[in-house]
Every structure is written in structure tokens, then in C-alpha cells.
Amino acid sequence: MTEKMKAQVFYEPNKMTLEEVPIPKVQVNEILVRVKACGICGSDVAYYFGQSSLETPTGKGPLILGHEFSGEVVEVGDIPKRLGLFAPGDRVVLDPVQYCNACIVCKRGQVNLCEKKTVLGVSANGAFAEYCVSNYTGVHKIPDGVTYEQAALTEPLACATYGTQKMEVNTGDFCVVMGPGVIGLMMLQLVRRRGAGTVVVTGSKGDDYRLDVARKLGADAVFNVNDPASPYYVADLKAKIAEMSGGMFADAVITPTGAVEAMEMALQITGRRARVVYFGLPSDQALIRVPALASILWDKTIRFSWLAPLVWPTAIQALGTGLIDTKPLASHVMGLPDLVKAITMVRDRSDKAMKIVITP
């Protein structure tokens, strides 16, 4: 095997170059993977355009981005080899959040809040490259019949799985998903599979093509809340939800968006003993106004969802059994040299971009 690989190296906002760099060496607890597919996450867009900082000492590169990926095992370190867990040629998908499993937080089972975690593509080199190395504990085998491109969507699906579990959907519940991005469309399918009776998906300006996909994936209704030119426009979402629910409002709402307006509206459109799950990331200065008395008197529950602790096997099973339809979600497959173009397409939503998958 050659000692060099091609990789997109990110340095600082708006500066990323395709380079030849050394293939990473495998430590005793690691596995080297030949990357087959890597999805572009909204966080990759934010890092590239300077809207968020990396979890590196400087907040910048040099670093290889990309954390939603699948690939083929090339080399296995001594520990996973001795345990007989993986072998060269295995088709795998990787959890980029590598927990230490030793700090007090991990020992409490709160691994998504690990104080010592490493995140591939965020604090350590990721998968917008031909090869990537990972701790063996973050590696999962891909079920037969699932393609590398489909498997690359496991990370967002795992996050969606954890978030929708917190909704505690009961049979027949009226549910609202406030955001029709890729994760929101996964949540739509998950709450439907959990037995929701009615599922509404909401969006905003520029979201109509995504709302079209939501309808095809089984949403009972889709609404655009702020674009009067949209065929899905509703001027008063609260009134519409009240009308659809016979005045009972929604039983469970999740917000795969960081828009404060949506997060506040979630509390207005929910009913008695409703569950509201905040999932999307607002700015670090954002504040949410909570109608405290009304929420107490209707015994509402507000929850927050972060990452995907201990749900990866569930997400992989959902892919392997065809429970989640990923075909409408992966809109483009592009090569590694086109990464900057693809990131820009995701930001601008050009050519009806949804999830763009990079194949090195």
C-alpha cells in the first residue's frame, strides 16, 4: 500500500486544499479504513464558512473534516485483532464521537457528555480523505444489502433516533417535526414507525422542495411558516394545529433546527402533558422564552437531545431492515476534488441539495 493518500485539508474559513498527506499509522486500539462514502453535515458547512470553530486548540486547522462516513477495513490494530472483532475487507460504518469510557461521566453511562472525547472531523482528522483511522470501539459492521452511500447516513440517523426516543411517542399521537432537513425527514419516518397517528412537518423560506419530500415520505401535512409565496404557507401555525387536532394541540414536537422562533413556537403548539424536544443547535447567545405558567398548568415536559449515545445498533438495524428510506435524502454523490463546491451547494441549497455524499 502506498504511504500517501489524497485528502482535503481545512486550514481556516474558506481555505481548504486537496493535498497528498501520509496515510495515518494504526495504533494498537485502532482500525484503518479506506473511506468509501462521507456525507456533508451542516457542521462541515459551518466550519468551512467560519460560522463555528473546530474543537482544536486554535479552533482552526490544519484538519481533515468529515464525520459521516463508511468504508472498508484495511488494517486492524493488535487489540481488536486479538479480540477477533474485525478483519481486512469488512464493510463498516464509524461513530465519529470516540468516548474515553474512563471518566466519571462515561462511567455514569452519559457517554455523549464525555469530557475526554475525540470527534473525528472536529478535533481529530476525519474522512474527507482516502483513508481514516478510528478507535475500534467506534466501528460497526454494515448489514448486507446496505450500500456504502446509505451507510454514510448512519450518524445523522443515530442522532435522529436518540432525539425521537425522547419524544416518547405513543400510538396515535399528534406529532410535529419542525424542520425538513435530512435529519428532520428521518425523524418524520421514525415517529411514524413508532405509531404516531398524525405527523406534521414545518419549514420556512426555501424549504418547499424539502417539504415536497416530506409529503412523499408520509407526512400528513406540511406547512411553510414564513413564506407567503409558498403553496404550503400558513399564517398562524398554532391555529392550524389547533384545528387539525380538535383543539387538543400536539402531543410531541421536536425541533431539528436551531431557529429560536421555531423552538418557542414548539411550546405554543403543544397540548396537555406534551413532550417538547430541542434538537437543533442555536447560537451560544440564544435564549428561549418559555411560557412558564401555561407549561406548568398543562404539565408539559421539555427535553434536550445531544449526539447519539448507545443507539448506533438501533440506527444500523433500521437501515438494514429498510425501516428508513434514505433514497430521497441523498440528493448528490460527488468526488473528493469537488468538496468545496459541494459544501457551497449545501449552504446555498442549490440544485435542490439535500445530503451530498462524497466518494474519495
C-alpha positions in Angstrom: 0.0 0.0 0.0 1.3 3.5 -0.9 2.4 5.7 2.0 0.4 8.7 0.8 -3.3 9.5 0.4 -5.3 12.3 -1.0 -7.2 14.4 1.5 -9.0 17.8 1.7 -7.1 19.7 4.4 -9.0 22.5 6.1 -6.9 25.4 7.4 -9.2 28.2 8.2 -12.5 29.6 6.9 -12.7 29.5 3.1 -9.3 27.8 2.9 -9.2 24.1 2.2 -6.9 22.3 -0.3 -6.7 18.9 -1.9 -3.3 17.5 -0.9 -1.2 14.4 -0.6 -0.6 13.5 3.0 0.7 10.5 4.9 -1.7 7.6 5.5 -2.3 7.5 9.3 -0.5 4.8 11.2 -2.6 2.3 13.1 -2.2 2.2 16.9 -2.9 -0.9 18.9 -6.5 0.1 19.6 -7.3 1.4 16.1 -8.6 0.4 12.7 -7.6 1.8 9.4 -10.5 2.3 7.0 -10.5 3.0 3.3 -13.2 5.6 3.0 -15.9 4.8 0.6 -18.5 7.5 1.3 -18.7 10.5 3.6 -21.7 12.8 3.9 -21.5 16.6 4.3 -23.0 17.7 7.6 -24.3 21.2 8.4 -21.4 21.5 10.8 -18.9 20.9 8.0 -20.6 23.9 6.2 -20.3 26.0 9.4 -16.7 25.1 9.9 -15.7 25.9 6.3 -17.5 29.3 6.2 -16.4 30.3 9.7 -19.7 30.1 11.5 -18.4 27.6 14.0 -15.0 26.8 15.4 -13.3 23.4 15.4 -12.6 21.6 18.7 -8.9 22.0 18.2 -6.6 24.2 20.4 -6.8 27.1 17.9 -10.4 26.4 16.7 -8.9 26.1 13.2 -6.9 23.6 11.2 -5.0 22.0 9.7 -7.5 19.3 10.0 -9.4 16.9 7.7 -13.1 17.4 8.1 -15.9 14.8 7.6 -17.5 12.6 10.2 -20.5 10.9 8.5 -18.7 8.0 6.8 -18.4 4.4 5.9 -15.6 2.3 4.4 -13.7 -0.9 4.1 -11.3 -2.2 6.8 -7.7 -2.2 5.6 -5.7 -2.8 8.7 -6.6 -3.9 12.3 -4.6 -2.9 15.4 -3.4 -5.6 17.9 -6.3 -5.2 20.4 -9.3 -5.6 18.0 -7.3 -8.3 16.1 -6.8 -10.3 19.3 -10.4 -10.0 20.1 -11.4 -11.2 16.7 -13.7 -8.2 16.1 -12.7 -7.0 12.7 -10.7 -8.2 9.7 -9.5 -6.5 6.4 -12.3 -6.4 3.9 -15.0 -5.8 6.5 -17.6 -3.2 5.4 -18.0 -0.8 8.3 -19.6 2.5 9.4 -18.0 4.6 12.1 -19.2 6.6 15.0 -17.1 9.7 14.9 -17.6 10.5 18.6 -14.9 8.5 20.4 -15.7 8.3 24.1 -12.9 7.7 26.6 -15.1 5.2 28.6 -13.0 6.0 31.7 -14.1 9.4 33.0 -16.8 9.6 35.7 -19.3 10.9 33.1 -18.8 7.8 30.9 -19.0 5.5 33.9 -22.4 7.0 34.6 -23.5 6.0 31.2 -23.6 9.6 29.9 -21.1 8.9 27.1 -22.4 11.6 24.8 -21.2 14.1 27.5 -17.8 12.6 27.9 -15.2 15.2 29.0 -12.3 13.5 27.2 -14.0 12.5 23.9 -12.4 12.8 20.5 -14.5 13.6 17.5 -13.3 12.6 14.0 -13.5 15.5 11.6 -13.9 18.0 14.5 -11.0 17.5 16.9 -9.1 14.8 15.0 -8.7 14.1 11.3 -11.8 12.9 9.6 -12.9 11.3 6.4 -12.8 13.7 3.6 -9.8 11.7 2.5 -9.0 8.3 1.1 -8.2 6.7 4.5 -9.2 7.4 8.1 -8.2 5.8 11.3 -10.6 5.2 14.2 -10.7 3.7 17.7 -12.1 0.2 17.2 -14.9 0.9 19.8 -16.5 3.3 17.3 -16.6 0.8 14.4 -19.8 -1.1 13.4 -20.3 -3.6 10.6 -22.7 -2.7 7.8 -25.6 -5.1 7.2 -25.7 -7.0 3.9 -27.8 -5.1 1.3 -26.9 -1.6 2.7 -24.6 0.3 0.3 -21.7 2.5 1.5 -23.6 5.6 0.4 -26.6 4.6 2.6 -24.4 3.6 5.5 -22.8 7.1 5.4 -26.2 8.4 6.7 -26.0 6.3 9.9 -24.5 9.1 12.0 -27.4 11.6 11.4 -29.9 8.7 11.7 -28.4 7.7 15.0 -28.8 11.3 16.2 -32.4 11.4 14.9 -33.1 8.1 16.7 -31.9 9.4 20.1 -34.0 12.6 19.6 -37.2 10.8 18.7 -36.8 8.3 21.6 -37.0 11.4 23.9 -40.4 12.3 22.3 -41.9 9.1 23.9 -44.3 8.8 21.0 -47.5 6.8 21.9 -49.8 5.1 19.5 -52.0 7.7 17.8 -50.0 10.7 18.9 -50.2 14.0 17.0 -46.5 14.8 16.3 -44.8 17.8 14.7 -41.3 17.9 13.2 -40.2 21.5 12.9 -37.6 21.4 10.2 -37.5 19.4 6.9 -33.7 18.9 6.6 -32.3 15.4 6.3 -32.5 14.7 10.0 -36.0 16.2 10.2 -37.1 13.8 7.3 -35.5 10.9 9.2 -37.5 11.9 12.3 -40.7 12.0 10.3 -40.2 8.4 9.3 -39.1 7.4 12.8 -42.1 8.9 14.6 -44.4 7.3 12.0 -42.8 3.9 12.7 -43.3 4.5 16.4 -47.0 4.7 15.9 -47.8 8.4 15.5 -51.3 9.0 14.3 -50.7 12.3 12.6 -47.3 13.8 11.6 -46.9 17.4 10.5 -43.6 18.8 9.1 -42.9 22.5 9.1 -40.4 24.6 7.2 -39.5 28.1 6.2 -38.4 30.1 3.2 -36.5 28.0 0.7 -37.8 24.7 2.2 -40.6 23.9 -0.2 -38.7 21.2 -2.2 -37.9 19.6 1.1 -41.5 19.8 2.2 -42.3 18.0 -1.1 -40.0 15.2 0.0 -41.8 15.1 3.4 -45.1 14.6 1.7 -43.7 11.7 -0.3 -42.3 10.2 2.9 -45.7 10.2 4.6 -46.2 13.5 6.3 -50.0 14.1 6.8 -49.5 17.8 6.3 -46.6 20.2 5.6 -46.5 23.9 6.3 -44.3 26.8 5.4 -44.5 29.2 8.3 -42.9 32.4 6.9 -43.1 32.5 3.1 -46.4 33.8 1.8 -45.4 32.8 -1.8 -45.3 29.2 -0.8 -48.2 26.8 -1.7 -47.7 25.4 1.8 -47.9 28.8 3.6 -49.9 29.1 6.8 -50.0 32.5 8.6 -50.9 31.1 12.0 -49.4 27.7 12.8 -50.9 27.5 16.2 -54.4 28.0 14.9 -53.8 25.4 12.2 -52.5 22.8 14.7 -55.5 23.5 16.9 -57.8 23.0 14.0 -56.2 19.7 13.0 -56.2 18.3 16.5 -59.7 19.3 17.5 -58.3 21.9 20.0 -56.0 19.4 21.7 -52.8 20.6 20.0 -49.7 18.4 19.5 -48.7 15.6 21.8 -45.0 15.7 20.9 -42.8 18.2 19.0 -39.1 18.0 18.0 -37.1 20.9 16.6 -34.3 19.7 14.2 -33.5 23.4 13.7 -31.6 26.0 15.8 -34.1 28.8 14.9 -35.3 30.3 18.2 -38.6 31.2 16.6 -39.3 27.5 16.0 -38.2 26.5 19.4 -40.5 29.0 21.0 -43.4 28.0 18.7 -43.0 24.4 19.7 -44.2 25.3 23.2 -47.2 27.2 21.8 -48.5 24.4 19.6 -48.3 21.6 22.2 -51.1 20.4 24.4 -51.6 18.7 27.8 -48.7 16.6 29.0 -46.9 17.2 25.7 -43.2 16.5 25.2 -41.0 19.1 23.5 -37.6 18.0 22.4 -35.0 20.7 21.5 -32.5 19.1 19.0 -31.1 21.7 16.6 -28.3 24.0 17.8 -29.0 27.7 18.2 -26.2 30.3 18.7 -24.4 30.2 22.1 -26.1 33.5 23.0 -29.6 32.4 22.1 -32.3 32.5 24.8 -35.7 30.8 24.6 -38.8 32.4 26.1 -40.8 29.7 28.0 -44.5 30.4 28.9 -43.8 29.1 32.3 -47.3 29.1 33.9 -49.1 27.7 30.8 -46.4 25.0 30.6 -46.8 24.0 34.2 -50.5 24.0 34.2 -50.6 21.7 31.2 -47.8 19.5 32.7 -45.5 19.8 29.7 -42.1 18.2 29.5 -39.1 20.0 27.9 -36.1 17.9 26.9 -32.9 18.4 25.1 -31.1 16.0 22.7 -27.4 15.8 22.0 -25.5 13.3 19.9 -26.4 9.6 19.8 -25.4 7.7 22.9 -25.8 3.9 22.7 -28.3 4.0 19.8 -26.0 3.2 16.9 -27.0 -0.5 16.7 -30.7 0.6 16.6 -30.0 3.0 13.7 -28.0 0.4 11.8 -30.8 -2.1 12.2 -33.3 0.5 10.9 -31.1 0.8 7.8 -30.6 -2.9 7.4 -34.3 -3.7 7.6 -35.4 -0.9 5.3 -37.3 0.8 8.0 -35.9 4.2 6.9 -35.9 5.2 3.3 -32.7 7.1 2.6 -33.0 7.3 -1.2 -34.9 10.7 -1.3 -32.4 12.1 1.3 -29.1 11.6 -0.6 -29.5 14.1 -3.5 -26.0 14.1 -4.9 -22.8 11.9 -5.0 -19.7 13.9 -5.8 -15.9 13.3 -5.8 -13.3 14.4 -3.3 -12.0 17.2 -5.6 -15.5 18.8 -5.7 -15.8 19.0 -1.9 -15.7 22.8 -1.7 -18.3 23.1 -4.5 -20.5 20.5 -2.7 -20.2 22.4 0.7 -21.3 25.6 -1.1 -24.2 23.8 -2.7 -25.4 22.6 0.7 -25.2 26.1 2.1 -27.0 27.7 -0.9 -29.4 24.8 -1.3 -28.6 24.9 -5.0 -29.9 22.2 -7.3 -32.3 21.1 -4.6 -29.4 19.8 -2.5 -30.2 17.6 0.5 -27.4 15.3 1.7 -24.4 15.3 -0.5 -22.2 12.3 -0.2 -18.5 12.5 -1.1 -16.8 9.4 -2.6 -13.0 9.6 -2.4 
